[in-house]
């Protein structure tokens, strides 16, 4: 086992990320001297993803997480891909070894495990689901939803070509007719068991709600991949309408646990990671003192 590691995160609007807290506490628990460094593209104007990855590879980084808007671009830059990353077409975790970059997708397993914990497979098996967002996170979520047993996944994205490309990937890799593109999410919600938001809309810095809330009622479940804030407008509004709803905290913890295992070879304590996440989130949001 490595005893000293340097890892990080590349993405935009990441100053509120809880990944440093999660990984550095897990390093300490494993007896590893480690540091998790943020590389915020909003604070590095003009720097390209390929330049950053190459620099990290040659300067001693052991690995890096990749987030919006770089997951699909990172896929094309890897020397090697895990089977999941190859199938999904997006990378969110990279390991460096002897000058080579290997790309993985831990969003997929992170979403799957979080969904199972929160709603259970019975909430989706044989049912119709609406996915809003067909970018890097959306691609991982889509394959997870099909793997969880969704009968039909409707994909909506403001970029029609991106939604169509995801549907084509799903039907080619999973099974025919398992996914369809839709430009009318309201009509799909009427027949859907649940809705997932995999866009950045609702995140701090990207205000709004990507889902027509008047179509949601108590028979639905709603899941948002966003965890900054912990409860987005979508989650809050869905609960107010009687639906079961959850934000992206569970997905974040589980994808981080898998990324940590890839970086270190050590499986972290997920219960401890969840506690670390909630403590860090409350500190970030200024609510720790109000929690008993």
VENFEN-V363248 format. One record per run of one state. SS is the DSSP state (hx for helix, st for strand, lp for the rest). FROM is the first residue (numbers start at 0). LEN is the number of residues. Records with the same first field share a line. If there is no record, write none. Layout:
SS->FROM-LEN + FROM-LEN
//
This chain:
lp->0-3 + 11-7 + 29-3 + 43-5 + 58-4 + 66-4 + 75-4 + 81-1 + 88-4 + 97-2 + 104-2 + 118-2 + 123-4 + 132-3 + 147-4 + 156-3 + 173-5 + 181-3 + 189-4 + 197-15 + 215-5 + 224-8 + 240-3 + 246-2 + 264-5 + 285-2 + 290-2
st->3-8 + 32-8 + 62-4 + 79-2 + 92-5 + 99-5 + 127-5 + 151-5 + 178-3 + 193-4 + 220-4 + 243-3
hx->18-11 + 40-3 + 48-10 + 70-5 + 82-6 + 106-12 + 120-3 + 135-12 + 159-14 + 184-5 + 212-3 + 232-8 + 248-16 + 269-16 + 287-3
//
